[in-house]
Amino acid sequence: MTAPASAPGPAPTLVRGLSLVDSVLLLAGGIIGSAIFLAVSDVAEPLASPALFIFVWIVGGAITLLACFAFAELAAMFPNSGGQYIYLREAYGEFYAFLFGWMVLFINFSGTVAALAVGSATYLDEVVPFGAKEALFRAGPFSPTRGQLVALAAIAVMTWVNVVGLRRAAILQNVATWMKFAAIAIFVGFGFAIGKGSTAHFSTPAPPSHPLPLLFAVGLALNGVFFAYDGWNYIVCAAGEVKDPQRNIPRALVLGVVAVGIVYISLNLVYLYAVPLAAIQPARTVAQTAAIALFSPGVGRWMSLLIAVSCFGAASCCTLAGARVVYAMACDRAFLPKLAYVHPHYRTPSLALIVLGGWSAILALSGRYDELYTYVMFVGVIAYVATVAGVFVLRRKRPETPRPYRCTGYPWVPALYLVAGSLWAAIVAYERPKEAVAGAVIMLIAVPGYLYWKQQKT
């Protein structure tokens, strides 16, 4: 007589292993990538006043914080992995959620990982020269470089670390983020203490590159500031793995953005102390420009190491967050259902991580990641605005749903962000109309995919 077959055990699930500190560092590490070191000139170009230059960084952080309060209510309502994907699904339905998830996998998060990995390799080459721009071989138009090979290795490492356990992934991003904080604190502290700067730079005006009405100039500058703060939504994507999410996610959103705001303002103050605004406007790598002015060319070289570490850490945060959106889509059977697989030992969405890492590697090799990301900037802004508007939609549609955290200052705080976010979207569309249209077209490509997966579900 044969023994009856044992019933299969419950399917493995993700584990809540991220503490409040982990969550704050995930958010801060995801925001502080390369923009604050490389793209500050985009903020400075339309401005003539150093005081106004610092002011827009303060305003940009404050407006980002407005969105955080709205996201905090949604995250406390739906403390599951997927973040914006889930909020858009609950507020507007599966179609809009699918468009967001499609953008995350194929362009937004994957493109960010690719760009940051290549950026990390490029700046590592300035510290440890290995010929990043030299081609490994040529096959028609395809000529991968040594830098791209190092970028692929970086993507493979961060994907592997994320696969083999949430705790290991958290340790990686925590170490990278603390290294950023320490290096920035040393740079700012010694810059003001012994650097060869001048306080006269704080009152020395600069001619704007394109004379514009004040409000429009501020709007263009804020456009750059908002993109420098981008990445603060990573923590809500991983909400399903945060301990006590109803309490810790709202706290992490606020504490993380405030911490990044302090870092950004401190860095921009030391940039101004080092060189006048007129020298910041054309500087493509303002951190190196400031380090050379304050100390020496040798210190400027070591700033490249800080940028390389910063890019790598931000890419790891993006990998962790993006895979959770893919996982949430698969759980809904809105995409390949097998990507909902959770590794029975590591308790991570291993297949979703591998697919995101693989596609990021392809984009890194293609060299088209920056172009693709530029195309979806406009759509990404719309997604932020739509998500914040979802607070109003869900207050009306589902008033009975428990809200462990209610948006601070509702309805005025989210309404103010909707105004600011809509102006941001308008500025992006005005400044880059071709890219905005291309972004909309790219999103429309997802429609057949949505119809196919919807049919598969039925």
Secondary structure, DSSP 8 states (H G I E B T S, - for coil): -----------------B-HHHHHHHHHHHH-SSHHHHSHHHHHTT---HHHHHHHHHHHHHHHHHHHHHHHHHHHH--STTTHHHHHHHHH-HHHHHHHHHHIIIIIHHHHHHHHHHHHHHHHHHHS---TTSBS--BTTB--BHHHHHHHHHHHHHHHHHHT-HHHHHHHHHHHHHHHHHHHHHHHHHHHHH----GGGGG-----SS---HHHHHHHHHHHHHHHTTTTTHHHHTGGGBSSHHHHHHHHHHHHHHHHHHHHHHHHHHHHHHS-HHHHTT-SSHHHHHHHHHT-HHHHHHHHHHHHHHHHHHHHHHHHHHHHHHHHHHHTTSS-GGGG---TTT-S-HHHHHHHHHHHHHHHHHT-HHHHHHHHHHHHHHHHHHHHHHHHHHHHH-TTS--SS--TTTTHHHHHHHHHHHHHHHHHHHH-HHHHHHHHHHHHTHHHHHHHHHHHH-
